[in-house]
C-alpha cells in the first residue's frame, strides 16, 4: 500500500493522521509542489494528493481514503457505532472541510 502525500497539503495530513491513529505502516511518497511522480500522473486523473494505492485500488479523495482505511483496518474504529453519532461526526467533518479548510486555504494563498 502506498500513499502519495504532500507535506503542505491539509488533505494529505488528514490521511496521515488516520494512518498514525490506526498504526498502519505503509509506503509514503512525499510529493513536493508541482514535481509530480509519473506514477501519480498515471493513477490519479486530477493529479492531486493524497492518493492511495492498494494493490489494484486507487483512491484520490481524502475523505474516501480515510473511510476506506477505517473499514479495511477496523481496529481501533475511528467512527462511533450508532448511526446518529456517525452522522454527527460526518457533519462535523463536513463543517471543518467547508469552513475551516476554506479559511486556511485563503490564508495559505495570501502568503
PASEBA-1860 file (N, C-alpha, C; in nm, 3 decimals):
! residues 111
1> XXXXXXXX> 0.086/-0.117/0.000/0.000/0.000/0.000/0.091/0.123/0.000 ~ 0.054/0.221/-0.083/0.134/0.343/-0.097/0.043/0.465/-0.090 ~ 0.088/0.566/-0.017/0.017/0.694/-0.011/0.105/0.800/-0.074 ~ 0.053/0.864/-0.177/0.118/0.982/-0.234/0.066/1.101/-0.154 ~ 0.157/1.173/-0.092/0.119/1.274/0.005/0.207/1.397/-0.011 ~ 0.149/1.513/0.017/0.224/1.637/0.013/0.239/1.690/0.156 ~ 0.359/1.724/0.198/0.379/1.776/0.333/0.303/1.904/0.362 ~ 0.267/1.978/0.258/0.196/2.105/0.279/0.046/2.095/0.254
9> XXXXXXXX> -0.004/1.976/0.225/-0.146/1.958/0.195/-0.225/1.920/0.320 ~ -0.325/2.002/0.353/-0.411/1.971/0.468/-0.482/1.838/0.448 ~ -0.520/1.810/0.325/-0.591/1.686/0.297/-0.499/1.565/0.312 ~ -0.374/1.580/0.275/-0.277/1.472/0.298/-0.255/1.449/0.447 ~ -0.253/1.558/0.524/-0.238/1.545/0.670/-0.351/1.460/0.727 ~ -0.472/1.480/0.678/-0.586/1.403/0.729/-0.564/1.253/0.709 ~ -0.519/1.215/0.590/-0.495/1.073/0.562/-0.383/1.019/0.650 ~ -0.277/1.097/0.667/-0.165/1.052/0.751/-0.205/1.040/0.898
17> XXXXXXXX> -0.294/1.126/0.944/-0.343/1.117/1.082/-0.415/0.985/1.103 ~ -0.500/0.946/1.007/-0.571/0.818/1.017/-0.470/0.703/1.021 ~ -0.370/0.708/0.934/-0.267/0.603/0.935/-0.200/0.595/1.072 ~ -0.166/0.708/1.129/-0.099/0.711/1.259/-0.191/0.661/1.371 ~ -0.315/0.706/1.371/-0.409/0.665/1.477/-0.434/0.515/1.475 ~ -0.433/0.456/1.356/-0.460/0.314/1.344/-0.332/0.230/1.347 ~ -0.217/0.295/1.347/-0.091/0.222/1.349/-0.063/0.148/1.220 ~ -0.110/0.202/1.108/-0.090/0.139/0.977/0.043/0.188/0.920
25> XXXXXXXX> 0.127/0.093/0.885/0.257/0.126/0.827/0.250/0.099/0.677 ~ 0.269/0.205/0.596/0.267/0.192/0.451/0.380/0.276/0.393 ~ 0.402/0.260/0.264/0.499/0.344/0.195/0.436/0.480/0.170 ~ 0.508/0.586/0.202/0.460/0.722/0.176/0.556/0.788/0.079 ~ 0.501/0.834/-0.033/0.579/0.907/-0.133/0.546/1.054/-0.115 ~ 0.643/1.131/-0.068/0.622/1.275/-0.049/0.635/1.347/-0.182 ~ 0.531/1.422/-0.214/0.524/1.497/-0.340/0.545/1.644/-0.307 ~ 0.641/1.705/-0.373/0.672/1.846/-0.348/0.622/1.933/-0.463
33> XXXXXXXX> 0.536/2.027/-0.433/0.490/2.125/-0.531/0.433/2.061/-0.656 ~ 0.479/2.109/-0.771/0.430/2.059/-0.900/0.516/1.947/-0.956 ~ 0.614/1.901/-0.880/0.703/1.793/-0.923/0.637/1.659/-0.892 ~ 0.540/1.620/-0.977/0.461/1.500/-0.952/0.528/1.378/-1.013 ~ 0.534/1.268/-0.938/0.589/1.144/-0.994/0.502/1.094/-1.110 ~ 0.566/1.030/-1.204/0.494/0.977/-1.321/0.384/0.880/-1.278 ~ 0.411/0.800/-1.173/0.310/0.706/-1.123/0.183/0.779/-1.083 ~ 0.198/0.888/-1.011/0.082/0.964/-0.964/0.004/1.021/-1.082
41> XXXXXXXX> 0.074/1.070/-1.182/0.007/1.124/-1.301/-0.075/1.017/-1.371 ~ -0.025/0.894/-1.371/-0.097/0.784/-1.435/-0.214/0.734/-1.351 ~ -0.201/0.740/-1.218/-0.303/0.683/-1.129/-0.421/0.776/-1.104 ~ -0.395/0.904/-1.093/-0.496/0.999/-1.048/-0.526/1.100/-1.159 ~ -0.649/1.099/-1.212/-0.681/1.190/-1.322/-0.677/1.337/-1.282 ~ -0.683/1.366/-1.151/-0.679/1.504/-1.103/-0.538/1.549/-1.064 ~ -0.445/1.451/-1.059/-0.304/1.480/-1.026/-0.293/1.552/-0.892 ~ -0.364/1.500/-0.791/-0.368/1.562/-0.659/-0.323/1.464/-0.551
49> XXXXXXXX> -0.290/1.522/-0.437/-0.263/1.442/-0.318/-0.370/1.474/-0.215 ~ -0.403/1.378/-0.132/-0.347/1.245/-0.122/-0.405/1.151/-0.227 ~ -0.326/1.052/-0.263/-0.370/0.943/-0.349/-0.321/0.814/-0.285 ~ -0.413/0.720/-0.267/-0.379/0.592/-0.204/-0.384/0.482/-0.309 ~ -0.280/0.400/-0.312/-0.274/0.283/-0.399/-0.268/0.160/-0.311 ~ -0.368/0.073/-0.324/-0.372/-0.053/-0.250/-0.398/-0.165/-0.351 ~ -0.292/-0.230/-0.392/-0.296/-0.330/-0.500/-0.352/-0.265/-0.626 ~ -0.471/-0.307/-0.671/-0.531/-0.251/-0.793/-0.627/-0.137/-0.763
57> XXXXXXXX> -0.646/-0.103/-0.638/-0.739/0.003/-0.600/-0.666/0.136/-0.588 ~ -0.721/0.238/-0.652/-0.665/0.373/-0.644/-0.774/0.467/-0.592 ~ -0.742/0.538/-0.482/-0.836/0.634/-0.424/-0.768/0.770/-0.418 ~ -0.843/0.877/-0.449/-0.780/1.009/-0.452/-0.867/1.120/-0.396 ~ -0.936/1.092/-0.291/-1.009/1.193/-0.214/-0.983/1.163/-0.067 ~ -0.947/1.264/0.010/-0.909/1.240/0.150/-1.018/1.170/0.228 ~ -1.142/1.213/0.213/-1.250/1.152/0.291/-1.269/1.006/0.250 ~ -1.264/0.979/0.120/-1.279/0.841/0.072/-1.163/0.755/0.125
65> XXXXXXXX> -1.043/0.809/0.121/-0.926/0.737/0.172/-0.941/0.709/0.322 ~ -0.984/0.807/0.398/-0.999/0.788/0.543/-1.105/0.682/0.574 ~ -1.218/0.686/0.505/-1.323/0.587/0.529/-1.276/0.448/0.488 ~ -1.205/0.439/0.377/-1.153/0.310/0.332/-1.057/0.252/0.436 ~ -0.964/0.333/0.484/-0.868/0.285/0.583/-0.938/0.241/0.711 ~ -1.041/0.315/0.753/-1.114/0.279/0.874/-1.189/0.147/0.856 ~ -1.239/0.122/0.736/-1.311/-0.003/0.711/-1.215/-0.119/0.686 ~ -1.106/-0.094/0.618/-1.010/-0.201/0.588/-0.934/-0.244/0.713
73> XXXXXXXX> -0.907/-0.151/0.802/-0.839/-0.179/0.929/-0.933/-0.136/1.041 ~ -1.028/-0.222/1.079/-1.137/-0.180/1.167/-1.099/-0.151/1.312 ~ -0.979/-0.189/1.355/-0.943/-0.166/1.495/-0.820/-0.079/1.505 ~ -0.821/0.024/1.583/-0.936/0.077/1.656/-1.027/0.155/1.562 ~ -1.158/0.147/1.585/-1.251/0.220/1.498/-1.240/0.371/1.523 ~ -1.252/0.447/1.416/-1.247/0.592/1.427/-1.386/0.655/1.433 ~ -1.486/0.578/1.397/-1.624/0.628/1.396/-1.705/0.558/1.505 ~ -1.804/0.629/1.561/-1.892/0.565/1.658/-1.974/0.454/1.593
81> XXXXXXXX> -2.032/0.370/1.676/-2.107/0.256/1.625/-2.248/0.295/1.581 ~ -2.315/0.379/1.657/-2.456/0.406/1.627/-2.470/0.508/1.513 ~ -2.575/0.494/1.431/-2.593/0.578/1.312/-2.605/0.727/1.342 ~ -2.670/0.764/1.452/-2.688/0.906/1.483/-2.552/0.970/1.513 ~ -2.472/0.905/1.594/-2.340/0.958/1.627/-2.249/0.961/1.504 ~ -2.259/0.859/1.420/-2.180/0.857/1.296/-2.217/0.975/1.208 ~ -2.347/1.001/1.196/-2.394/1.114/1.114/-2.344/1.246/1.172 ~ -2.344/1.258/1.303/-2.297/1.381/1.367/-2.148/1.402/1.341
89> XXXXXXXX> -2.069/1.296/1.347/-1.926/1.306/1.318/-1.905/1.346/1.172 ~ -1.980/1.283/1.082/-1.967/1.317/0.939/-2.004/1.463/0.914 ~ -2.107/1.512/0.983/-2.147/1.652/0.968/-2.037/1.745/1.021 ~ -1.977/1.708/1.133/-1.867/1.788/1.188/-1.749/1.792/1.090 ~ -1.717/1.678/1.029/-1.610/1.674/0.929/-1.644/1.762/0.809 ~ -1.769/1.758/0.767/-1.813/1.843/0.656/-1.796/1.990/0.690 ~ -1.834/2.027/0.812/-1.820/2.167/0.854/-1.674/2.210/0.857 ~ -1.588/2.124/0.906/-1.444/2.155/0.907/-1.395/2.177/0.764
97> XXXXXXXX> -1.433/2.086/0.673/-1.392/2.099/0.533/-1.443/2.229/0.471 ~ -1.569/2.259/0.491/-1.631/2.376/0.427/-1.585/2.507/0.490 ~ -1.576/2.513/0.621/-1.548/2.639/0.689/-1.399/2.657/0.717 ~ -1.340/2.569/0.794/-1.202/2.587/0.838/-1.103/2.570/0.723 ~ -1.124/2.466/0.641/-1.030/2.443/0.531/-1.035/2.556/0.430 ~ -1.154/2.609/0.406/-1.167/2.721/0.314/-1.089/2.841/0.366 ~ -1.104/2.871/0.495/-1.029/2.983/0.553/-0.878/2.957/0.552 ~ -0.838/2.835/0.584/-0.696/2.801/0.584/-0.636/2.813/0.444
105> XXXXXXX> -0.710/2.769/0.344/-0.662/2.780/0.206/-0.651/2.925/0.163 ~ -0.745/3.009/0.207/-0.738/3.151/0.175/-0.614/3.214/0.240 ~ -0.586/3.178/0.364/-0.466/3.228/0.432/-0.340/3.180/0.361 ~ -0.340/3.054/0.321/-0.224/2.997/0.253/-0.202/3.066/0.118 ~ -0.309/3.094/0.046/-0.299/3.161/-0.084/-0.250/3.304/-0.070 ~ -0.281/3.368/0.044/-0.244/3.508/0.065/-0.096/3.525/0.098 ~ -0.030/3.416/0.137/0.112/3.427/0.174/0.204/3.405/0.057
END
